[in-house]
Structure formats: structure tokens, C-alpha cells
């Protein structure tokens, strides 16, 4: 088991895919959930939430932080090329959104777009 000092010296970095086109829809869903949370005097979701899918993460000692950042930069370049060259692989139909809070699961069915 790592000591507290060892844990403080760890560095985490993430590579994520963000869909800016879905931000409006996902923000509307979060707003509806927030309104219910407020009714029950519970905490709401994050301010300025980041809707994304994590593709890769790196946890390492801060002494190798530069190596980790270089790797993540190369991965970012790769994904940007893929997104530009093959945008269709990032398009997938979504029919519902599932939110889990504690032991409760909420299913939100989305309207289909023709």
C-alpha cells in the first residue's frame, strides 16, 4: 500500500472524446435532473459539466509526467485524424440515457429523429 506522500506524487492524465453537438441535449437532461434534485434539497450536478468518453488514462509518478503527456499528445493527434478522416465511426444512434445515483437507476428514453 502506498503512503500518503507517495499518493500525492502520482499524476493522472486523461484522453477523452467530447461530442459538442450533443451538449445541448445532454445539458437539457441535466437541467431536468437538477430541478428534481433541488426540490428534494439535494446537491445538483456540476457547473459546466463535461460530457465525454474517456479513451485512455495514465497514472504515473510525477517524475515521468513529461513522458505521459507526450504519449497523450500523440494519442490526441491520432484521434483528431481519425475523427477528420472517418467521422462516421463517431456517429451512433442513442435511444436512451441511463443515470445512476447511489442504488437508484433512472432511464430517460429519447425521442427518435427522422
N, C-alpha and C positions, 0 to 999 in steps of 0.2 A: 504494500500500500504506500502511496506517495504521501510525503509530508505536505503541510500547507504551503511551505515555501516552494517546494517542487511544483505544486499545482499552480502557484502564482506565476511561475516561469514558463508555463505552457502557452502556446499560441494557437489559436484556431482560425482557420480561413475557410471561406465557402465560395463555391462557384454555383450560381443559380440562374435559372431561366425565368424571366419575367414576361408576362403577357400584358402589355399595356392596353391592348384592345379590350380585354375582359375586365379591366379595372373598374369601369363604371358599373357593370353588372354586379361584380363582387362587392363593391363598396355599398351598393343599394341593399344587398343581402345583409351585410354587416350592420348597416344603419337600422334595419328592421330588428335584428337581434339585439342591438344596443337599446332600442326603445323598450323592449321587453325587460332587459336587464335593469334598466332604470326604474321601471315600475316596481320591481322587487328589491330596489335599493342595492343592487349588486354592481360590481365593477363592470365597466364597458370594455370593448375591445381597444386595441392600441390606437393612438392618434397617428394618422398617416400609415396605415398598415401596408406591409409589403407582401403582395400576393405573388408567390413564386414556387418553383420546384427546385430543391437543392439537387444538383447533379453530382457534385464532388465536394468533399471537405477534407481538410488536412489539419491534424492536431500534432504539434511537434514542439520541441524545445525552442525557446526564442533564439538560441544560437544558430538554428537552421532556418530562421524566418525568411531570409532572402531567397533560399532555395525553394521554399514553399510558395512564396509569392511569384517567383519566376515560373514555376510549374502551373500555377493558377492562371497567370497571364497567358501562357501558351494555350491552355485549355479554353480560355475565354476567346482567343483568336480563332481557335478551331470551331467553336460553337457559332461564332458570328459568321464564319464562312459557310457552315452547314445551313444556317438559317437563311443566308442570302441565296445559296445555290439550290437548296431543296426546301422551300418554305412549306410545301405540302406535308412534310413529316411532322410539323408542329401543329397541324390542324387536326383536331379530333373532336367528334361530337360529344357533348356533355349534356346529359338529360337530368342530372340531379346533383345537388351539393349536400354532403354529409358533414354535420358539425358535431363534435363530441365534446362534452363538458362534464368532467367527472365521470359518473356512471350513467349519464344520460346521453342518448344519441338522437339527433334531430335530422330528418331528411327533408330537403327542400326540392321538390320537383320543379324543373324549369320548363317554361313554355317552349314549344318547338318553333323554329323559324323556317318558313318555307321559301 
